[in-house]
Amino acid sequence: MEFQQITITPEGQESFQVLFNPTQYSVDKGNTIAQAAIPGLEAPILQYVHGNMQTLTMDLFFDTYEEGTDVTDKTDQIYDLLYLDPSTHAPPICDLTWGTFQFRGVLDHVSGKFTLFLADGTPVRATLTVVFNEFVDVDVLVQEQPTESADHRQTRLVKTGDRIDNIATEVYGDPAKWRPIAEANNIDDPTQLVPGHVLIIPRLN
């Protein structure tokens, strides 16, 4: 089997390989969940807010002791990924590949430790802990996870400044369809919404 090294390809730049592959890496992802306390209930209602990005964390090892060269020539390739691209005013989006593993993201931060030096002080060994944040095009997210249609029963947490006609516009696409929301929640005065209250959003027939 051919030995494969991690290849990093910054968008619009030449790719480069990491000298030594890590012994492990971690990929983390979670959700943001809001809690809404309802009087009389033992526990709050949980409401999904949004998904969080994936993060990739790994340690990259660099050693140029045998060559007797400055290891920062290699580590600077990683640190340079933090700098803004003049054309986009943002750090470059990077594709990381290692065998069948692929990750597309932006370098969030680097923590470097230099542990071996030549007699003249030239560093020849280093370990960089890197964290990449996932990058996904908005169009791809919309195609993969389209929003739920208005014919499904939902809940909606009232925020300060919310109006029932604006909520109807948000969930039904029509501000005139506020009445089903008011009726489903026994709201007598639709102009008085209480922040923190969870509204039932009924499906439309």
Secondary structure, DSSP 4 states (H G I P E B T S, - for coil): ------EEEETTS--EE-SB--S-EEEE--EEEEEE--TT-SSPEEEEEEEPPPEEEEEEEEE-TTTT--THHHHHHHHGGGSPBTTTTBPPPEEEEETTEEEEEEEEEEEEEEEEE-TT--EEEEEEEEEEEE---HHHHHHHSPPPPTTS-EEEE--TT--HHHHHHHHHS-GGGGHHHHHHTT-S-TT-PPTTPEEEEPPP-
